[in-house]
């Protein structure tokens, strides 16, 4: 077996396809859409702030890739941390490939903490603790099938109509218009008040929002945004965002859903999500599924998603490796 380090800038579509195939095979049995070659390449070469990855190692046997590892060093916060990605083909697991790749990663970065995510029931969930990682948290992925309305959907609409009458909902496809970016700052930073946030504040200046939304376009992700505004004052009150991968549009991904504290108690989270469901059903018939990620402590949003008929389909675990404990 040979392990080589590759400049992330040299990642081409052919190698991206080989690595995507490894990732897909390694997550067999997980009810999540596997990466495509183009999707893998875009995710690892296009980002809003700096390169999406700053380290790439590929393990080969007889010239054929059998495993890989990546690092993405934090650029804005948690500057002692880097996120580790990668996978090993099942028939090469438990043969030292993962440990050898981790050794290369540790030699290639000076960040103290390495974070890695593994899907439940996959080899990575078992391997990371053996490699010295400690589990920190989990996310449960819930899924809604747009052609299967929840049994109580009409009742939910009546509930929203009664509670959120003082608010108006607006739709936006693609990047936020420049004039609306200041309001978007308020809406995106509202996520810091959620129960799943840590102690570090996540700031979203207009420049960051514009750069991030531009990167989505380059990555062939179409952003669908619904904003709630207070009718009388015009103040922004809440937001929900869903991104559609135009390479593989069947399964869309939920991003932020948040409501400003001053406007809570009016069923706006439910109203925003119902509006998004109606919109996608009407205008995006190629989208059949929306997946959303919930931290286990975010009980309010879990309740909203459950009422909409979303069902758990997968679980991921986040692990941390502390190099000062080596």
Buried (B, 14 or more C-beta within 10 A) or exposed (E): EEBEBBEBEEBEBEBBBBBBBBBBBBBEEBEBBBBBBBBBBBBBBBBBEEBBBBBBBBBBBEEEBBBBBBBBBBEEEBEEBBBBBBBBBEEBBBBEBBEBBBBBBBEBBEBBBBBBBBBBBBBBBEBBEEBBBEEEBBBBBBBBEBEEBBEEBEEBBEBBEEBBEBBEBEEBEEBBEEEBBEBBBBBBBBBBEBEBBEEEEEEBEBEBBBEBBEBBBEBBBBBBBBBBBBEEEEBBBBBBBBBBBEBBBEBBBBBBBBBBEEBBEBBBBBBBBBBBBBBBBEEBEEBBBBBBBBBEEBEBBBEBBBBBBBEBBBBBBBBBBEBEEE
